[in-house]
Amino acid sequence: MIKAIIIDDEQHCINRLTTLLSKNCSDTVELLASVQSVEEGLTAVRTYKPQLVFLDIEIGNKTGFDLLKQLPEINFEVIFTTAYDKYAVQAFKFSALDYLLKPIDTDELQAALKKLNDKVSQKDIAGKFDTLFHNLKNIQSSSKRICVPVLSGLVFIQTDDIIRCESNINYTTLFLKDKQKLLVAKTLKEFEEMLTEYNFYRVHNSHLINLAYIKMYNKGKGGTVTMTDGSEIEVSTRRKDDFLKRLTDL
C-alpha cells in the first residue's frame, strides 16, 4: 500500500480526490491525512512520512513550491494537482513530474499512480524538481530544460541542444549538438507535442527537427533538409507546403 497525504486549501477538491481514491484505488493507496495550508502540510509530511503527496499548486497565499523548498530533502513522490495554464503544465511535462488537472479525472489519477512503480534515485528526483523550478522561473524563455528517461536513468538537457529527433517505434533517438545520441523511452508524438512551440517541426512521420539547425533545403517531390550535423532528412510530400511556409516565417 502507498501511504499518502493530500495538501489542498479547497475542501471540495480534497473531498473529490478522497472519494476517487476510496472508490478506485483503495487497494493501492492508504490516505493518512488531508490538510489545507503549507504549515499544516509541513507538519503532516514530518509526522506521517508519506510515500506520496498530492500537492496543490496554489495553497492560500502560498504555493506547493513554497512547501517543497522548506524541506531539506524530498524523499517522497509528488503528484501535483493544478488548474494552471498551458505554459505551467508544459513545465511539468518537461520535468517528467506527474500532475493532475482539476477537476481530477479517474482514469488520469489511476494512470499517475501506475507510474509510481517506476522507482527513481534521489538524485533523479532532485533533478526533476530543479528542472521544474527552472522552467517555471523562465516561463517565457525560448529554450527549456527537459528531463528525458534513458536506459540508465534520467538525463537533463536544454531543448535548444537538440538538433533532431528520430522515431524508433515506442522510443525516440535524440541527436544533440555535441554529437551525443540518446535513446529515450518516449514516442516521437510526445516530443512533437512538447517541442513544436520551441521551433521544432515534424517533417516526416519518423523525424522531428529543430529549425534552427537547418543548413539547406533540397528541392524534390517532398524534398530533403540537410542539418548542421550533416544528416539528410526526407520531407513528407504532404507536409512540404506547410514546411516551406514555416521556413519563410523564420
C-alpha positions in Angstrom: 0.0 0.0 0.0 1.2 3.5 -0.8 0.9 5.8 2.2 -0.4 9.2 1.0 -1.5 12.7 2.2 -3.3 15.5 0.4 -2.3 19.1 0.8 -5.0 21.4 -0.8 -6.7 24.6 0.5 -10.1 23.8 -1.1 -12.2 21.3 0.8 -14.3 20.3 -2.2 -11.1 19.4 -4.1 -10.0 17.3 -1.1 -13.4 15.6 -1.0 -13.3 14.8 -4.7 -9.8 13.3 -4.6 -10.6 11.4 -1.3 -13.7 9.9 -3.0 -11.9 8.9 -6.1 -9.1 7.2 -4.1 -11.7 5.4 -2.0 -13.7 4.1 -4.9 -10.9 3.3 -7.4 -7.6 2.9 -5.5 -8.4 1.6 -2.0 -6.3 -1.5 -2.7 -3.2 0.6 -3.6 -3.4 3.9 -1.7 -3.9 4.4 2.0 -4.8 8.1 2.7 -3.3 9.1 6.0 -4.4 12.7 6.2 -5.5 15.8 4.4 -4.6 19.4 5.3 -5.3 22.8 3.9 -2.2 25.0 4.4 1.6 25.0 3.8 2.3 25.0 7.5 0.0 22.0 8.2 1.5 20.3 5.1 5.0 20.6 6.5 3.8 19.1 9.9 1.9 16.3 8.1 5.0 15.4 6.0 7.2 15.2 9.1 4.6 13.4 11.1 3.3 10.8 8.7 6.4 10.4 6.5 4.3 9.7 3.4 5.4 7.9 0.3 3.2 10.1 -1.8 1.9 13.7 -1.5 -1.0 15.0 -3.6 0.1 18.7 -3.7 -2.0 21.6 -4.8 0.0 24.4 -6.6 -1.9 27.4 -5.1 -2.4 27.0 -1.3 -3.9 30.2 0.1 -1.5 33.0 -0.5 1.4 30.5 -0.8 2.3 27.7 -3.2 3.2 24.0 -3.1 6.6 25.0 -4.2 7.0 27.1 -1.0 6.4 23.9 0.9 8.9 21.8 -1.0 11.6 24.5 -0.7 11.4 24.3 3.1 12.2 20.6 3.2 15.9 19.5 3.5 15.2 16.7 1.0 12.2 15.4 -1.0 12.1 11.7 -0.1 8.6 11.1 -1.3 6.7 11.1 -4.7 4.7 14.1 -5.6 1.6 14.3 -7.8 0.7 18.0 -8.3 -3.0 19.0 -8.6 -3.4 22.1 -10.6 -5.6 24.4 -12.7 -2.5 26.1 -14.1 -2.3 27.5 -17.6 -0.7 25.6 -20.5 2.8 27.0 -20.0 3.0 25.8 -16.5 1.5 22.4 -17.4 4.2 22.2 -20.1 6.8 22.8 -17.4 5.5 19.7 -15.6 5.8 17.7 -18.8 9.3 18.8 -19.4 10.4 17.8 -15.9 8.7 14.4 -16.0 6.8 15.1 -12.8 3.2 13.9 -12.5 0.4 16.4 -12.4 -3.4 16.1 -12.4 -5.6 18.9 -13.9 -8.6 19.9 -11.8 -11.3 18.6 -11.8 -9.4 15.4 -11.4 -10.3 12.6 -13.8 -10.5 9.0 -12.6 -8.5 7.5 -15.5 -5.8 10.1 -15.2 -5.5 9.5 -11.4 -5.1 5.8 -12.0 -2.5 6.3 -14.7 -0.5 8.6 -12.5 -0.5 6.1 -9.7 0.7 3.3 -12.0 3.8 5.3 -12.8 4.8 5.1 -9.1 6.1 1.6 -9.7 9.0 3.0 -11.7 11.4 3.8 -8.9 14.0 6.6 -9.5 17.0 7.6 -7.5 17.0 10.6 -5.0 19.4 12.4 -7.4 16.9 11.9 -10.3 14.0 13.2 -8.1 16.1 16.3 -7.2 16.9 16.8 -10.9 13.2 16.7 -11.8 12.4 19.4 -9.3 15.3 21.5 -10.4 14.0 21.3 -14.0 10.5 22.2 -12.9 11.6 25.2 -10.9 14.0 26.4 -13.7 11.2 26.2 -16.3 8.6 27.9 -14.1 11.0 30.7 -13.3 11.9 31.1 -17.0 8.4 30.5 -18.4 8.8 32.9 -21.4 12.3 31.6 -22.4 12.7 30.3 -25.9 14.6 27.3 -24.5 13.5 24.9 -21.8 15.3 22.3 -19.7 13.9 18.9 -20.3 14.1 15.6 -18.4 14.3 12.5 -20.6 14.2 8.9 -19.5 17.0 6.7 -20.9 18.0 3.1 -20.1 20.5 4.2 -17.4 18.1 6.7 -15.6 17.3 10.3 -16.4 19.2 12.9 -18.5 18.6 16.7 -18.2 19.2 18.8 -21.4 18.2 22.1 -22.9 15.7 21.9 -25.8 18.0 24.1 -28.0 20.7 21.5 -27.7 18.6 19.1 -29.7 19.3 19.0 -33.4 16.7 16.4 -34.3 14.5 13.5 -33.0 14.1 10.3 -34.9 11.3 7.7 -34.2 12.2 4.2 -33.2 8.7 2.7 -32.6 8.0 3.4 -28.9 11.4 5.0 -28.4 12.9 8.2 -29.9 16.6 8.9 -30.6 17.7 12.4 -29.8 20.7 13.8 -31.8 22.4 16.6 -29.8 24.7 19.4 -31.0 27.6 17.9 -29.0 27.2 14.7 -31.2 25.7 12.8 -28.4 22.8 10.4 -29.2 20.2 9.5 -26.6 17.7 6.6 -26.9 14.7 7.9 -24.9 11.7 5.9 -23.7 9.1 8.3 -25.2 7.4 8.3 -28.6 8.1 10.9 -31.3 4.5 12.2 -30.9 5.2 13.0 -27.3 8.2 15.1 -28.3 6.2 16.7 -31.1 3.6 17.8 -28.5 6.3 19.2 -26.2 8.6 20.8 -28.7 6.5 22.3 -31.5 6.2 25.6 -29.8 10.0 25.8 -29.4 10.9 25.9 -33.1 10.6 22.2 -33.9 8.8 20.8 -36.9 7.8 17.3 -37.8 8.9 17.0 -41.4 8.1 13.3 -41.7 6.4 10.5 -39.7 9.8 9.5 -38.4 11.6 12.9 -38.0 11.1 16.0 -35.8 13.8 18.7 -36.5 14.9 21.8 -34.8 14.5 24.5 -37.5 17.5 26.4 -36.0 19.8 23.7 -37.2 18.7 23.5 -40.9 21.7 24.1 -43.2 19.9 23.7 -46.5 16.6 22.7 -48.1 17.0 20.5 -51.2 14.2 20.5 -53.8 12.3 17.3 -54.8 8.9 15.7 -54.6 8.9 16.4 -50.9 12.5 17.5 -50.8 15.1 16.9 -48.1 16.7 19.1 -45.5 20.4 18.9 -44.6 21.1 19.6 -40.9 24.2 21.1 -39.4 25.3 17.7 -38.2 25.4 16.5 -41.8 22.3 14.4 -41.6 19.9 14.5 -44.6 16.2 14.2 -43.6 13.3 13.4 -46.0 10.4 15.8 -46.0 7.0 14.2 -46.4 5.2 15.3 -49.6 2.0 16.2 -47.7 4.0 18.3 -45.2 6.1 20.1 -47.8 3.9 23.2 -48.4 3.4 23.9 -44.7 7.1 23.2 -44.0 8.2 25.7 -46.7 5.8 28.3 -45.2 7.4 27.7 -41.8 10.8 28.3 -43.3 9.8 31.6 -44.9 8.4 32.7 -41.5 11.8 32.2 -39.7 
